[in-house]
Amino acid sequence: MPSVFELLFDTYGDHLMQEQAPYDEAEIQAALDRMSMPQDMQIQVCDLLSSRYLRWGTAAFAIGLRLGLTLGSQSVDRQIVT
């Protein structure tokens, strides 16, 4: 079962990443085609890069979300106290 962060990333974060730093599989495949490695290895490398892109993107989104929630709660706490 996906975590809440993964669901939020899929809903919001992935769209932003595609705008800012898109994962271009065609570009990666073109770079791999220039290398002398078997086709099955190229597919494995492409799959690995795609997996890491999604994992790192989800992790970065989760860290940013936690930081934003922490900072947001601190500003709310200050407004209540003052």
C-alpha positions in Angstrom: 0.0 0.0 0.0 1.5 3.4 -0.9 2.3 5.8 1.8 0.5 9.1 2.2 3.6 10.9 0.9 3.6 8.8 -2.3 -0.1 9.5 -2.9 0.5 13.2 -2.3 3.6 13.2 -4.6 1.6 11.4 -7.3 -1.2 13.9 -7.0 0.9 17.1 -6.7 4.6 16.6 -6.7 5.1 14.6 -9.9 3.3 17.3 -11.9 5.7 20.0 -10.6 8.7 17.8 -11.2 7.6 17.2 -14.8 7.5 21.0 -15.2 10.8 21.8 -13.5 13.0 18.7 -14.3 11.1 16.3 -16.6 12.2 12.6 -16.7 12.9 12.2 -20.4 13.1 8.5 -21.1 13.8 9.1 -24.8 16.9 11.2 -24.0 18.2 8.6 -21.6 17.6 5.8 -24.1 19.4 7.8 -26.8 22.4 8.2 -24.5 22.4 4.5 -23.6 22.2 3.6 -27.4 25.5 5.4 -27.9 27.1 3.1 -25.3 28.3 -0.4 -26.2 26.1 -2.4 -23.9 23.5 -5.1 -24.6 19.9 -4.1 -25.1 18.7 -5.9 -21.9 21.3 -4.0 -19.8 20.1 -0.7 -21.4 16.6 -1.5 -20.3 17.8 -2.3 -16.8 19.6 1.0 -16.5 16.6 2.9 -17.8 14.4 1.1 -15.3 16.8 1.8 -12.5 17.0 5.5 -13.4 13.2 5.8 -13.6 12.9 4.1 -10.2 15.4 6.4 -8.6 13.7 9.5 -10.1 10.4 8.5 -8.5 12.0 7.5 -5.2 14.1 10.6 -4.9 11.2 12.8 -6.0 8.9 11.3 -3.4 11.6 11.6 -0.7 12.3 15.3 -1.6 8.6 16.0 -1.7 8.1 14.4 1.7 11.0 16.4 3.2 9.6 19.6 1.8 6.1 18.8 3.0 7.3 18.1 6.5 9.4 21.3 6.5 6.4 23.3 5.2 4.1 21.8 7.8 6.5 22.5 10.6 7.1 26.1 9.5 3.4 26.6 9.0 2.5 25.3 12.5 5.2 27.5 14.1 3.7 30.6 12.5 0.2 29.6 13.6 1.5 29.0 17.2 3.1 32.4 17.2 -0.2 34.0 16.1 -2.1 32.3 18.9 0.4 33.2 21.6 0.7 36.9 20.6 
